[in-house]
Amino acid sequence: MTNSDALADKVARSMLAAEGTGPAWGIEIEEAREGYARVRMRLTADMLNGHGIAHGGMIFALADSAFAYVCNGGNHASVAAQASVVFLDKAAEGETLVAEAKEVAREGRAGVTHVSIRTADGRAIAEFTGYSRTLGGSVI
């Protein structure tokens, strides 16, 4: 593991530990390295909408968390400037969603990260694109 990969992992795990949301939802970091993060979350009954399927906000939140770990991975405090999601399929209670985030562009203080959300068995659930803006200062 390179120093930049180790830093990205440390930043992601520090951010998750400091959040109220990620731990409350059971988000787990599988891997975090420079420009990349993979996180997971098991869907529980309180994450479902009125149709009995995963609430879109929960899918978005998982993707947004993976996005945050990527765009802050260099230990430069960053936030979302804009994000969009396309929902492709439904997910049910008990399924585990995996969000895999990859930074696809960075120029100055701006960055673009793509996140694919799939079930643990690989079924496509959503595609998310996040645009980040570096604020200045460090995360840890």
Phi and psi in degrees as GROMACS dihedral restraints (atoms count N, CA, C in turn):
[ dihedral_restraints ]
;  ai    aj    ak    al  type     phi  dphi    fc
    3     4     5     6     1   -75.8    20    10
    4     5     6     7     1   166.6    20    10
    6     7     8     9     1   -61.4    20    10
    7     8     9    10     1   -39.0    20    10
    9    10    11    12     1   -69.2    20    10
   10    11    12    13     1   -33.5    20    10
   12    13    14    15     1   -68.6    20    10
   13    14    15    16     1   -42.0    20    10
   15    16    17    18     1   -63.8    20    10
   16    17    18    19     1   -39.5    20    10
   18    19    20    21     1   -64.2    20    10
   19    20    21    22     1   -45.8    20    10
   21    22    23    24     1   -60.1    20    10
   22    23    24    25     1   -41.5    20    10
   24    25    26    27     1   -63.4    20    10
   25    26    27    28     1   -44.6    20    10
   27    28    29    30     1   -63.3    20    10
   28    29    30    31     1   -43.3    20    10
   30    31    32    33     1   -62.1    20    10
   31    32    33    34     1   -47.5    20    10
   33    34    35    36     1   -60.2    20    10
   34    35    36    37     1   -45.9    20    10
   36    37    38    39     1   -68.7    20    10
   37    38    39    40     1   -33.9    20    10
   39    40    41    42     1   -66.8    20    10
   40    41    42    43     1   -42.1    20    10
   42    43    44    45     1   -63.1    20    10
   43    44    45    46     1   -47.0    20    10
   45    46    47    48     1   -59.4    20    10
   46    47    48    49     1   -43.5    20    10
   48    49    50    51     1   -64.5    20    10
   49    50    51    52     1   -29.3    20    10
   51    52    53    54     1   -87.5    20    10
   52    53    54    55     1   -11.5    20    10
   54    55    56    57     1   -81.9    20    10
   55    56    57    58     1   153.2    20    10
   57    58    59    60     1   -90.0    20    10
   58    59    60    61     1   -33.7    20    10
   60    61    62    63     1   -72.1    20    10
   61    62    63    64     1   -57.2    20    10
   63    64    65    66     1   -53.6    20    10
   64    65    66    67     1   -52.1    20    10
   66    67    68    69     1   -62.5    20    10
   67    68    69    70     1   -36.7    20    10
   69    70    71    72     1   -63.8    20    10
   70    71    72    73     1   -33.1    20    10
   72    73    74    75     1   -92.2    20    10
   73    74    75    76     1    -2.3    20    10
   75    76    77    78     1    77.0    20    10
   76    77    78    79     1    24.2    20    10
   78    79    80    81     1   -67.5    20    10
   79    80    81    82     1   133.8    20    10
   81    82    83    84     1  -124.2    20    10
   82    83    84    85     1   139.2    20    10
   84    85    86    87     1   -89.6    20    10
   85    86    87    88     1   119.7    20    10
   87    88    89    90     1   -85.4    20    10
   88    89    90    91     1   -40.7    20    10
   90    91    92    93     1  -157.4    20    10
   91    92    93    94     1   139.6    20    10
   93    94    95    96     1  -142.9    20    10
   94    95    96    97     1   128.0    20    10
   96    97    98    99     1  -149.2    20    10
   97    98    99   100     1   175.6    20    10
   99   100   101   102     1   -53.5    20    10
  100   101   102   103     1   120.7    20    10
  102   103   104   105     1    74.7    20    10
  103   104   105   106     1    11.0    20    10
  105   106   107   108     1  -153.3    20    10
  106   107   108   109     1   142.0    20    10
  108   109   110   111     1  -151.2    20    10
  109   110   111   112     1   145.0    20    10
  111   112   113   114     1  -130.9    20    10
  112   113   114   115     1   122.0    20    10
  114   115   116   117     1  -129.0    20    10
  115   116   117   118     1   161.1    20    10
  117   118   119   120     1  -137.2    20    10
  118   119   120   121     1   159.1    20    10
  120   121   122   123     1  -155.2    20    10
  121   122   123   124     1   130.1    20    10
  123   124   125   126     1   -88.0    20    10
  124   125   126   127     1   131.1    20    10
  126   127   128   129     1   -77.2    20    10
  127   128   129   130     1   126.4    20    10
  129   130   131   132     1  -112.2    20    10
  130   131   132   133     1   168.5    20    10
  132   133   134   135     1   -56.1    20    10
  133   134   135   136     1   -34.8    20    10
  135   136   137   138     1   -78.4    20    10
  136   137   138   139     1     3.9    20    10
  138   139   140   141     1  -106.0    20    10
  139   140   141   142     1     7.7    20    10
  141   142   143   144     1   -98.0    20    10
  142   143   144   145     1   153.7    20    10
  144   145   146   147     1   -93.1    20    10
  145   146   147   148     1  -172.2    20    10
  147   148   149   150     1   -66.6    20    10
  148   149   150   151     1   -12.2    20    10
  150   151   152   153     1   -92.5    20    10
  151   152   153   154     1    -1.2    20    10
  153   154   155   156     1    78.6    20    10
  154   155   156   157     1    19.0    20    10
  156   157   158   159     1  -121.2    20    10
  157   158   159   160     1   168.8    20    10
  159   160   161   162     1   -53.1    20    10
  160   161   162   163     1   129.0    20    10
  162   163   164   165     1   -65.9    20    10
  163   164   165   166     1   134.7    20    10
  165   166   167   168     1   -56.9    20    10
  166   167   168   169     1   -32.7    20    10
  168   169   170   171     1   -65.1    20    10
  169   170   171   172     1   -31.8    20    10
  171   172   173   174     1   -72.6    20    10
  172   173   174   175     1   -39.3    20    10
  174   175   176   177     1   -64.1    20    10
  175   176   177   178     1   -45.1    20    10
  177   178   179   180     1   -60.6    20    10
  178   179   180   181     1   -43.1    20    10
  180   181   182   183     1   -63.4    20    10
  181   182   183   184     1   -39.7    20    10
  183   184   185   186     1   -63.1    20    10
  184   185   186   187     1   -46.4    20    10
  186   187   188   189     1   -62.3    20    10
  187   188   189   190     1   -41.9    20    10
  189   190   191   192     1   -63.4    20    10
  190   191   192   193     1   -36.1    20    10
  192   193   194   195     1   -65.0    20    10
  193   194   195   196     1   -47.3    20    10
  195   196   197   198     1   -60.0    20    10
  196   197   198   199     1   -42.9    20    10
  198   199   200   201     1   -58.0    20    10
  199   200   201   202     1   -45.2    20    10
  201   202   203   204     1   -61.5    20    10
  202   203   204   205     1   -42.0    20    10
  204   205   206   207     1   -65.8    20    10
  205   206   207   208     1   -33.4    20    10
  207   208   209   210     1   -72.1    20    10
  208   209   210   211     1   -51.2    20    10
  210   211   212   213     1   -73.5    20    10
  211   212   213   214     1   -14.4    20    10
  213   214   215   216     1  -100.6    20    10
  214   215   216   217     1    -1.6    20    10
  216   217   218   219     1   -58.7    20    10
  217   218   219   220     1   -26.5    20    10
  219   220   221   222     1   -83.5    20    10
  220   221   222   223     1     7.3    20    10
  222   223   224   225     1    66.1    20    10
  223   224   225   226     1    34.1    20    10
  225   226   227   228     1  -116.0    20    10
  226   227   228   229     1   113.4    20    10
  228   229   230   231     1   -54.3    20    10
  229   230   231   232     1   122.0    20    10
  231   232   233   234     1  -136.6    20    10
  232   233   234   235     1   152.6    20    10
  234   235   236   237     1  -133.9    20    10
  235   236   237   238     1   167.4    20    10
  237   238   239   240     1   -74.7    20    10
  238   239   240   241     1   133.9    20    10
  240   241   242   243     1   -96.7    20    10
  241   242   243   244     1   -30.5    20    10
  243   244   245   246     1  -166.2    20    10
  244   245   246   247     1   152.5    20    10
  246   247   248   249     1  -153.3    20    10
  247   248   249   250     1   151.7    20    10
  249   250   251   252     1  -140.6    20    10
  250   251   252   253     1   155.2    20    10
  252   253   254   255     1  -140.0    20    10
  253   254   255   256     1   144.4    20    10
  255   256   257   258     1  -119.6    20    10
  256   257   258   259     1   121.7    20    10
  258   259   260   261     1   -89.0    20    10
  259   260   261   262     1   129.4    20    10
  261   262   263   264     1  -108.2    20    10
  262   263   264   265     1   -32.2    20    10
  264   265   266   267     1  -154.3    20    10
  265   266   267   268     1   165.8    20    10
  267   268   269   270     1   -90.9    20    10
  268   269   270   271     1   161.0    20    10
  270   271   272   273     1  -134.4    20    10
  271   272   273   274     1   148.6    20    10
  273   274   275   276     1  -111.3    20    10
  274   275   276   277     1   161.8    20    10
  276   277   278   279     1   -52.4    20    10
  277   278   279   280     1   137.0    20    10
  279   280   281   282     1    92.9    20    10
  280   281   282   283     1   -19.6    20    10
  282   283   284   285     1   -75.8    20    10
  283   284   285   286     1   150.9    20    10
  285   286   287   288     1  -104.1    20    10
  286   287   288   289     1   128.9    20    10
  288   289   290   291     1   -99.6    20    10
  289   290   291   292     1   140.1    20    10
  291   292   293   294     1  -121.2    20    10
  292   293   294   295     1   125.2    20    10
  294   295   296   297     1  -108.2    20    10
  295   296   297   298     1   123.2    20    10
  297   298   299   300     1  -114.5    20    10
  298   299   300   301     1   116.0    20    10
  300   301   302   303     1  -111.6    20    10
  301   302   303   304     1   136.0    20    10
  303   304   305   306     1  -135.2    20    10
  304   305   306   307     1   127.7    20    10
  306   307   308   309     1   -71.4    20    10
  307   308   309   310     1   127.0    20    10
  309   310   311   312     1  -106.6    20    10
  310   311   312   313     1   -17.3    20    10
  312   313   314   315     1  -159.4    20    10
  313   314   315   316     1   146.2    20    10
  315   316   317   318     1  -149.5    20    10
  316   317   318   319     1   129.2    20    10
  318   319   320   321     1  -143.8    20    10
  319   320   321   322     1   114.6    20    10
  321   322   323   324     1    60.3    20    10
  322   323   324   325     1  -124.7    20    10
  324   325   326   327     1   -91.0    20    10
  325   326   327   328     1     0.6    20    10
  327   328   329   330     1  -107.1    20    10
  328   329   330   331     1   144.5    20    10
  330   331   332   333     1  -145.8    20    10
  331   332   333   334     1   158.5    20    10
  333   334   335   336     1  -129.1    20    10
  334   335   336   337     1   130.0    20    10
  336   337   338   339     1  -127.9    20    10
  337   338   339   340     1   134.1    20    10
  339   340   341   342     1  -105.1    20    10
  340   341   342   343     1   135.8    20    10
  342   343   344   345     1  -127.6    20    10
  343   344   345   346     1   125.7    20    10
  345   346   347   348     1  -102.8    20    10
  346   347   348   349     1   131.5    20    10
  348   349   350   351     1  -112.6    20    10
  349   350   351   352     1   123.8    20    10
  351   352   353   354     1  -134.0    20    10
  352   353   354   355     1   162.7    20    10
  354   355   356   357     1   -76.0    20    10
  355   356   357   358     1   166.1    20    10
  357   358   359   360     1   -59.2    20    10
  358   359   360   361     1   -26.7    20    10
  360   361   362   363     1   -90.4    20    10
  361   362   363   364     1     6.6    20    10
  363   364   365   366     1    97.8    20    10
  364   365   366   367     1     0.7    20    10
  366   367   368   369     1   -70.0    20    10
  367   368   369   370     1   129.8    20    10
  369   370   371   372     1   -69.7    20    10
  370   371   372   373     1   127.6    20    10
  372   373   374   375     1  -109.7    20    10
  373   374   375   376     1   -42.9    20    10
  375   376   377   378     1  -161.4    20    10
  376   377   378   379     1   160.8    20    10
  378   379   380   381     1  -127.4    20    10
  379   380   381   382     1   132.9    20    10
  381   382   383   384     1  -127.1    20    10
  382   383   384   385     1   139.0    20    10
  384   385   386   387     1  -126.0    20    10
  385   386   387   388     1   125.9    20    10
  387   388   389   390     1  -116.7    20    10
  388   389   390   391     1   140.0    20    10
  390   391   392   393     1  -113.1    20    10
  391   392   393   394     1   120.5    20    10
  393   394   395   396     1  -107.0    20    10
  394   395   396   397     1   159.7    20    10
  396   397   398   399     1  -135.1    20    10
  397   398   399   400     1   124.9    20    10
  399   400   401   402     1   -79.2    20    10
  400   401   402   403     1   131.0    20    10
  402   403   404   405     1   -88.7    20    10
  403   404   405   406     1   -29.1    20    10
  405   406   407   408     1   106.9    20    10
  406   407   408   409     1   153.5    20    10
  408   409   410   411     1    86.0    20    10
  409   410   411   412     1   171.5    20    10
  411   412   413   414     1  -106.0    20    10
  412   413   414   415     1   166.2    20    10
  414   415   416   417     1   -89.5    20    10
  415   416   417   418     1   -44.1    20    10
